[in-house]
Amino acid sequence: MTHTRATQLLRGASAICIAFGVLMFLSLPFQLGSLFGLFLDLAHLPIDGSQTFTSDSELLLGAISGGLLTGLGVMTWQVTTHVYATNPEIGGRIMMYGLISWFVIDSMGSVFAGAWFNVVLNSGFLALFVVPIQLASEPKPMLSA
């Protein structure tokens, strides 16, 4: 994969991250909690309608998560555009540290919460970023200081 194509894919992954975070936020004023109830139900398999996204605490955590996901997307877009595009080794390393940190904590927390299938969902999301970084024809970022 060319470096240019990897950069395009990373921007696309960032846009997906931003869109999902904004959608989480918009679920609050427009009361789209049922949309995220479906996501929670999927993460907690089986899909049986028993998970909801309605209590004040769940809505607050949705708002916080939406903000963090939007911020992660904006940050990865900026790193892709202003660092990775000109220095793929450093830009890739910066993104890999952040993405692996997110993946490990989010996935372990999901397992502890009984939502093991969220690890599968997280893996797909992680792949949106890791695949272009690892398949780019430029030097591969190593997870070292």
Long-range contacts (C-beta under 8 A, 24 or more apart in sequence): 1-132, 1-135, 1-136, 1-137, 2-136, 2-137, 3-88, 3-136, 3-137, 3-138, 5-132, 5-136, 6-88, 6-132, 6-133, 6-135, 6-136, 6-138, 7-80, 7-84, 7-85, 7-132, 9-128, 9-131, 9-132, 10-76, 10-80, 10-84, 10-95, 10-129, 10-132, 10-133, 11-77, 11-80, 11-81, 12-128, 13-76, 13-128, 13-129, 13-132, 14-73, 14-74, 14-76, 14-77, 14-80, 15-73, 15-77, 16-73, 16-128, 17-69, 17-70, 17-72, 17-73, 17-76, 17-125, 18-69, 18-70, 18-73, 18-74, 18-77, 19-73, 20-69, 20-73, 21-65, 21-66, 21-67, 21-68, 21-69, 21-70, 21-71, 21-72, 21-73, 22-66, 22-70, 23-66, 24-62, 24-63, 24-65, 24-66, 24-69, 25-63, 25-66, 25-67, 25-70, 27-53, 27-62, 27-66, 28-59, 28-62, 28-63, 33-58, 33-59, 33-62, 36-62, 40-115, 42-117, 42-121, 43-110, 43-115, 43-117, 43-118, 43-121, 44-114, 44-115, 44-117, 45-116, 45-117, 72-98, 72-102, 76-129, 88-133, 88-136, 88-138, 88-139, 88-141, 89-138, 89-139, 89-140, 89-141, 90-141, 91-141, 92-133, 92-136, 92-140, 92-141, 93-141, 93-142, 93-143, 95-129, 95-133, 95-141, 96-130, 96-133, 96-141, 96-143, 97-143, 99-126, 99-129, 99-130, 100-143
